[in-house]
Amino acid sequence: SLPADRKVFVPSWSDVSAEVTRRARGGDVVVTMGAPPISLMGDELLAALSIRSTGGASVVGSDSGAAV
């Protein structure tokens, strides 16, 4: 089981990418759970993490609903 301090609930859709980008480190697995349209968050998260890792030089894409 994941320790409580490693679980995060982000109530606002617009804050999810920033929160994941702030917390995620190389090798982490990010799991999003919830009712649709949460499956659409995958592309947004990949873009935000790509911008962070490349300093904004490029953005990767994925199929809609991709697991992150």
C-alpha positions as CSV (number, residue, x, y, z in Angstrom):
1,S,0.0,0.0,0.0
2,L,1.2,3.5,-0.8
3,P,1.9,5.6,2.3
4,A,-0.6,8.4,2.9
5,D,1.9,11.1,2.4
6,R,2.4,9.9,-1.2
7,K,-1.3,10.0,-2.2
8,V,-2.7,13.3,-3.4
9,F,-6.2,14.5,-4.2
10,V,-6.4,17.5,-6.5
11,P,-10.0,18.8,-6.6
12,S,-9.5,21.3,-9.5
13,W,-8.9,20.0,-13.0
14,S,-6.9,23.0,-13.9
15,D,-4.4,22.3,-11.0
16,V,-3.7,18.7,-11.8
17,S,-0.9,19.2,-14.3
18,A,0.9,21.7,-12.1
19,E,0.6,19.4,-9.1
20,V,1.9,16.3,-10.9
21,T,4.7,18.3,-12.5
22,R,5.8,19.6,-9.1
23,R,5.7,16.2,-7.4
24,A,6.7,13.6,-10.1
25,R,10.3,12.4,-10.4
26,G,12.0,10.2,-12.9
27,G,10.8,6.7,-12.7
28,D,7.5,7.6,-10.9
29,V,4.2,6.1,-12.0
30,V,1.3,8.5,-12.0
31,V,-2.1,7.1,-11.7
32,T,-5.3,9.1,-12.3
33,M,-8.6,7.8,-11.0
34,G,-12.1,9.1,-11.4
35,A,-15.0,9.2,-13.7
36,P,-14.6,10.3,-17.3
37,P,-13.2,12.6,-18.6
38,I,-10.2,11.9,-16.4
39,S,-8.8,9.7,-19.2
40,L,-8.3,12.9,-21.2
41,M,-5.8,14.1,-18.5
42,G,-3.0,11.8,-19.9
43,D,-2.2,14.0,-22.9
44,E,-2.1,17.1,-20.7
45,L,0.2,15.4,-18.1
46,L,2.6,14.2,-20.8
47,A,2.8,17.6,-22.3
48,A,3.4,19.3,-18.9
49,L,6.1,16.8,-17.9
50,S,7.8,17.0,-21.3
51,I,8.0,20.8,-21.0
52,R,9.5,20.5,-17.5
53,S,12.1,17.9,-18.6
54,T,13.1,19.7,-21.8
55,G,12.8,23.3,-20.6
56,G,10.0,23.9,-23.0
57,A,11.9,22.7,-26.1
58,S,9.4,20.1,-27.1
59,V,6.2,18.4,-26.3
60,V,5.4,14.7,-26.8
61,G,1.9,13.5,-27.7
62,S,0.0,10.3,-27.0
63,D,-3.3,8.7,-27.9
64,S,-6.3,10.0,-25.9
65,G,-6.8,8.1,-22.8
66,A,-3.2,7.0,-22.5
67,A,-2.1,5.8,-19.1
68,V,0.6,8.0,-17.5
